[in-house]
């Protein structure tokens, strides 16, 4: 009977081991699946017994997981998310601002080229004067078009951040719920591996959206918090992120009845990357372009006011600058005519005294926040150059973090991923184990029958 019991335990253990391998193979392509294996333990004889032993048992289903590699995977996901969401916006601005047909420097050059043409040919020529007014209108369009690109990006990234917050709240709630289910499964001795995989996938998704700190608890749950320390998940208790406002968004975290304000520019991940881009790149750039438009309009309008038209009248403003306008930041003054161009300094037809001073504005300095004093003719070039540096730095970091994420995934896969060849070998070994134990059972039955026959 001891032989029969040993063989039966071996057959049952091999069946469980085969089941574990079949589960691994079935989930060969399942993202985030962590392979499992039956941990076999010998059952020793009872105290005082002369038997060799009492067979084998599956003491547990072992889950192949390395916490360090998992944490490394999440950290790499946060870094990658921070850079990947920003790059499309930087690339778009580089393309638009570097395009000769749309750049501000090209528009400024054409405007002052039109002024030079009048000065060099005939300051009373109506067609040449019309070219100046037309060039002023085209320059205004370039400022307005670029400002529209900035506003479009602002709207897009704010909508994107709202969507990220909604998705993050879903992940946070899922992690808390899975924590509860995992704790219950561990308390009852049930296999919680699939639940743990689901929770790790939810944490990985959340980590791409914001940088996290994750800590394991004795009951199998995982607590999740922001890098700044605010808790997102404690056991089965979930926090909730909130975003308010549309044009000027503010963020907060509610947890256990308490609400905290969040500086999302330091949140890391996709949320932090978009917020840092808005604060450090997009808004300063939009402000610099607005400063250029305002100072250009003021300089030209002020100089025209000092001159005289061909009729001897004071010059009228050519540009109208409207701060805060979403689509018409800079415009040619309504009803402005070529006769309103005050090129003369004394009212004499053909005099170019004031026109020469208008031409000289291109070489004058303007003041831009963050750049200081720059020549009007060089201002756009410097802004584009600074944008190019920001973009290249982000691209370099993005390439680095893509490599780090790829390496982290490979490291995780080496420990937790399913190896098809290894599982094929396991199937053969456990099959042989099962067949051998069935053979032992057959031998034990034969011996038992022979014993009964002898006793009969």
Secondary structure as the mmCIF struct_conf table of DSSP 4:
data_model
#
loop_
_struct_conf.conf_type_id
_struct_conf.id
_struct_conf.beg_label_comp_id
_struct_conf.beg_label_asym_id
_struct_conf.beg_label_seq_id
_struct_conf.end_label_comp_id
_struct_conf.end_label_asym_id
_struct_conf.end_label_seq_id
HELX_RH_AL_P HELX_RH_AL_P1 UNK A 2 UNK A 26
TURN_TY1_P TURN_TY1_P1 UNK A 27 UNK A 29
TURN_TY1_P TURN_TY1_P2 UNK A 31 UNK A 32
STRN STRN1 UNK A 36 UNK A 42
HELX_LH_PP_P HELX_LH_PP_P1 UNK A 44 UNK A 46
TURN_TY1_P TURN_TY1_P3 UNK A 47 UNK A 48
BEND BEND1 UNK A 51 UNK A 52
STRN STRN2 UNK A 56 UNK A 63
HELX_RH_AL_P HELX_RH_AL_P2 UNK A 67 UNK A 97
TURN_TY1_P TURN_TY1_P4 UNK A 98 UNK A 98
TURN_TY1_P TURN_TY1_P5 UNK A 100 UNK A 102
HELX_RH_AL_P HELX_RH_AL_P3 UNK A 104 UNK A 120
BEND BEND2 UNK A 121 UNK A 121
TURN_TY1_P TURN_TY1_P6 UNK A 123 UNK A 124
HELX_RH_AL_P HELX_RH_AL_P4 UNK A 126 UNK A 188
TURN_TY1_P TURN_TY1_P7 UNK A 189 UNK A 189
HELX_RH_AL_P HELX_RH_AL_P5 UNK A 193 UNK A 209
BEND BEND3 UNK A 210 UNK A 210
STRN STRN3 UNK A 212 UNK A 216
TURN_TY1_P TURN_TY1_P8 UNK A 218 UNK A 219
BEND BEND4 UNK A 220 UNK A 220
STRN STRN4 UNK A 222 UNK A 226
TURN_TY1_P TURN_TY1_P9 UNK A 227 UNK A 228
BEND BEND5 UNK A 229 UNK A 229
STRN STRN5 UNK A 231 UNK A 234
TURN_TY1_P TURN_TY1_P10 UNK A 235 UNK A 236
STRN STRN6 UNK A 237 UNK A 238
STRN STRN7 UNK A 240 UNK A 244
BEND BEND6 UNK A 246 UNK A 248
STRN STRN8 UNK A 250 UNK A 255
TURN_TY1_P TURN_TY1_P11 UNK A 256 UNK A 257
STRN STRN9 UNK A 258 UNK A 262
HELX_RH_3T_P HELX_RH_3T_P1 UNK A 264 UNK A 266
BEND BEND7 UNK A 267 UNK A 267
HELX_RH_AL_P HELX_RH_AL_P6 UNK A 269 UNK A 277
HELX_RH_PI_P HELX_RH_PI_P1 UNK A 278 UNK A 282
HELX_RH_AL_P HELX_RH_AL_P7 UNK A 283 UNK A 305
TURN_TY1_P TURN_TY1_P12 UNK A 306 UNK A 306
BEND BEND8 UNK A 307 UNK A 307
STRN STRN10 UNK A 308 UNK A 308
TURN_TY1_P TURN_TY1_P13 UNK A 310 UNK A 311
BEND BEND9 UNK A 312 UNK A 312
HELX_LH_PP_P HELX_LH_PP_P2 UNK A 313 UNK A 313
STRN STRN11 UNK A 314 UNK A 314
HELX_LH_PP_P HELX_LH_PP_P3 UNK A 315 UNK A 315
STRN STRN12 UNK A 319 UNK A 321
TURN_TY1_P TURN_TY1_P14 UNK A 323 UNK A 324
BEND BEND10 UNK A 326 UNK A 327
BEND BEND11 UNK A 329 UNK A 329
STRN STRN13 UNK A 330 UNK A 332
HELX_LH_PP_P HELX_LH_PP_P4 UNK A 333 UNK A 333
TURN_TY1_P TURN_TY1_P15 UNK A 334 UNK A 335
HELX_RH_3T_P HELX_RH_3T_P2 UNK A 338 UNK A 340
STRN STRN14 UNK A 344 UNK A 344
BEND BEND12 UNK A 345 UNK A 347
TURN_TY1_P TURN_TY1_P16 UNK A 349 UNK A 350
HELX_RH_AL_P HELX_RH_AL_P8 UNK A 353 UNK A 360
HELX_RH_3T_P HELX_RH_3T_P3 UNK A 361 UNK A 363
BEND BEND13 UNK A 364 UNK A 364
STRN STRN15 UNK A 365 UNK A 368
TURN_TY1_P TURN_TY1_P17 UNK A 369 UNK A 371
STRN STRN16 UNK A 372 UNK A 375
HELX_RH_AL_P HELX_RH_AL_P9 UNK A 376 UNK A 416
BEND BEND14 UNK A 417 UNK A 417
HELX_RH_AL_P HELX_RH_AL_P10 UNK A 420 UNK A 455
#
